[in-house]
Each structure stands twice: as C-alpha cells, then as structure tokens.
C-alpha cells in the first residue's frame, strides 16, 4: 500500500496569550489523506483550522509531532527543504483569490511555473489548458480587476494546480462568493481535484458543500473527529 499524500502524526500547537496564559490549539492531531481523496474540515471560528492548514502546508511548524508529504517527513527540516517541498507538492487556495493585480489571468497561472524552472512556452501552454478546463480561457488576457469574483477564484484554482501538486489545501475557497456562484465554483474545484487525482483538505463553514466530499472531519477543542 502506498504512503498517504498527507500524514499528520501527533501534531500539537499552542500559543502564548499574554504573559501567563497559553492556548492549546491542536492537541495531538492524527490525519491521513490518500491520493484522490477529498476531505472536508469544519470547525467553529477560532478552533484552529487555519493553524492546521498552515502546519499541513509547511507554512508553520508544530510544537510536537510530524508532518509527512508523500512519505517524506518534513518536520524539522531546513527552510530551504520545506520551501522546495511546498513548491513541488502543495497547492494553496484561500477565501480571497490573492491574484497579482498587475498581471493577467494567464500570467498569474504561469508565474508559479516559471519560479519552478518551467520554460515560458510550457508554462503558458499549461496555463491556457487549466484556464480552459475551468471555463475562463477567453478571459486569459484580462487582469483580475476585469474579472468577476467567480472568475477570479477559478483563476486562483488554476494557479494552485499550476505545478501539478500532490496535495491541495483550501481555506474557505468559496466563502467570499454568493451562494449561486459558490456552488458553481465549488463544482469546478471538485471536478479539477477528481480529474487530477490529488489529495485535498478543504476547510469550509458550508456543511452542504462539506457533505459532498469523501469525508468530513470536525476540529474542536484541539481534537479532530469524524462529523
């Protein structure tokens, strides 16, 4: 049996709040996500879902425990090694698209590839292909300000998948959209994930969307349980 794409083992994280108060956010989290599996993460506000996503994405380090991507333990590794793993294996999507305003849609999807050493010709070709898959190919030469909210988020999905990651981490990816657009954009995201076969951990407050994923996990009081 192959290693899970994401494995968290005994992950703990606390923050100091004032001089004498400590808040335990994650209290020994164990989680495995296989290739092709989409897992929903639901949590009350302030429960630590963003912290969990940041640790899973190698943007933050746990106080204890291990984070492994595709069988490689990356906890305690150098910043350079962790950065390399992020670029190679992990795609991120946030509630707000965070597209670069001075670049058009195709350039926003090509830039991560160029940073990873892909030629401009190859990067542009993959960007065009991804934009076509999500239905915004005809908007490739438009800057973010000229795109609708749903179009901007679709471009952000393409950017997250530009380097063909193994793991997708999304924090409220449709939370900034109206309900109709949210459903449409979520369908696009699910289609992309299914098509590419990557592992996905998607945080959402929308229980209807969560139930459409393979598993739903609830983070509360520092623990992770099936929901």
N, C-alpha and C positions, 0 to 999 in steps of 0.2 A: 504494500500500500504506500502511495507517495505521501510525502510530507504535506501538511496543510499549508496553504499560502500564508496565512497569518496564524501565529500561535502566541498567545499571551499566557504566561505561567506565573501565578502568584504575584501579580503586579500590584504594588502598593504605592500610594501617593498621598502626601499630607502637605498642608500649607500652614505657615505661621500666621495667625491673625492677632496682631498686637504682640506685646512682649511675653505674655504668659499663656495665650490661647493657641491651640493647634487644631486645625480642621482636617479630619481624615476623609479624604475624597474617595479614594479607591482602597479597598481593604482586602487585597488578595484575589485579584481578578484572574480567572482562567477562561480562556476563549480560544477556539479553533474555528477557522473558516476555510473550507476547501475551494479548489478551483471550480468555477461555475456556480458557486453558492452566493445567494444574496440574503444578507441578514439585516433586519431592521433593529435599530437601537432606539428605545423610547425611554424617557426619563423626565422627572419633574425638573423645573427650572432650578439651576444651581446644584444639581445632583452630581455633575462631573462628566457629562457626556463629551464635552469639548476636550476636557483633560484626557479622557480615554482615547479619543481620536488622535490627539496630538502625540500621545505616547505610542500608539499603534503606528502612526506615521513617522516616527523617529524625529519629531519636532521638539519633543520633551523627553526627559529621562525619568524612569520610575525610581522611587526610593528603594524598592526591593523588587525582585522578580526578573523575568526575562521576556524579551521580545524577539521573536524569530520570524523572518520572512523567507518563505520557500526553503525552510530547513536550516537557514543560516542565523545563528544567534548574533544579534547586533547590539545587545545591551553591553555597555562598557567599551564599545569600540571607539575609535578615533572619530572626530568630527568629519574628517575627510571621508572615511569609510561610510559613515552614516549618510552623508550628503550624496555620495555615489549611489548608495542603495536607494535613496529616495528618488533620485533622478531616473534610475533604471527600472525600479519595480513598483513605484507608488504614484497614483494619480489622485489629486485632491479636487473636490468641488465644495464650494461654500454657498451660503444663503445669498450673498451678493456676488455677482459674477467676477469682479476684480479684473476685468479686461483692461488692457493698456489703451487709454483713450486716443493716443496719437497714432495707433496702428489699426489697419482694417481687420476684418474678421479672419481672412486667410493668414495675415501676418501674425495675428495673435496665436493661431494654431501652429504656425511654422516655427516661431521663435523658440519654444522649448526643445524642438528637434535640433535646431541649429546649435543650441547650447550643449546638446548631447553629441555633437560631432557629425550630424547628418548633413549631407550636401543640400544646398538651397533647392536644387531641382527635385530631389527626392522629398524634401520637407514640404515643398509646395504641392507636389502631387498627392502626398498623403493628406495634407490639409484639405485639398479640394475633395478628395474621396470621403473624408469624415464629414465635411460640411454637407455633401450630397446625401449622405446616409441620414442626416437629421433634418433634411428638407430646407436648408438655407444656402445652398450652393449659389443661387442667384444673388445673394447678399454678400458674397465673399469680399467685394471691394468696398463695402460700407464700414465706416468706423462705428464703434459702439453707440455713440450718441444718435446715430441714424437708425438704430435697430430697436425693435420693441423689446420689452422685458423678457418675453419668452424666447425671442431670437437670441438675445444676449446670453441667456442661460444655456441655450443649445450650443452656442459657440464655446462657452466655458466647458461644457461636457467634452466637446471635441479636443479642446486644449488639454484636458485632464487625461485623455486617451491617446494623445499625440505620440508619445514614446512607447506605446504598447505595454503599459504596466501590467503587473500580475495582480495588483491589489488596488481597488478603488475605495477611497474614504470620502464620504459626503456628509456635510453638516447642514441639515435643513436645506437641501438643494432646491426645493420649490417653495420655501417659506416666505419668499418675497413676492410671490405671484398670486393673482386672483384665482379662485377655485377652478374655473374652467381651464385657464392656461396652465395651472398647476397639474391638473390631470393629464393634459396633452403632453406637457414637458416630461412628466414622470413616465408616461408610456414610452417616450423617446429614450429616456435613460434606461429603462428596463430592457428595451429592445437592443440597445447598444451593449449592455452588460451580457445579455444572453448570447448575442452574436459573437462576442469576443471571448467568452468563457472565462473571464477573470473572476476573482473573488471580490465581494463588495460588502462593506459595512456602511449602512446608511442611517444616520440619525434623523429622526423626524418626530414632530408632535402630532402628525396626522395619522390616526390609528387606521383609517380606511386604507391609506397607502401602505402602512406597515403590514397589514394583513395580506397584502398581495405579494409579499416577499416570501422566501422559503422558511425563514424562522423569524420570530420576534423575541427580542431579549429586553428586559427591563433593568435599568440601572437605578438603584435607590439605596440609600444608607450605606454606600460603599460596596454593595454587592450586586452581582449580575444573576438574574433568574429568568427562566422562560416566562413569557407573557401570553 
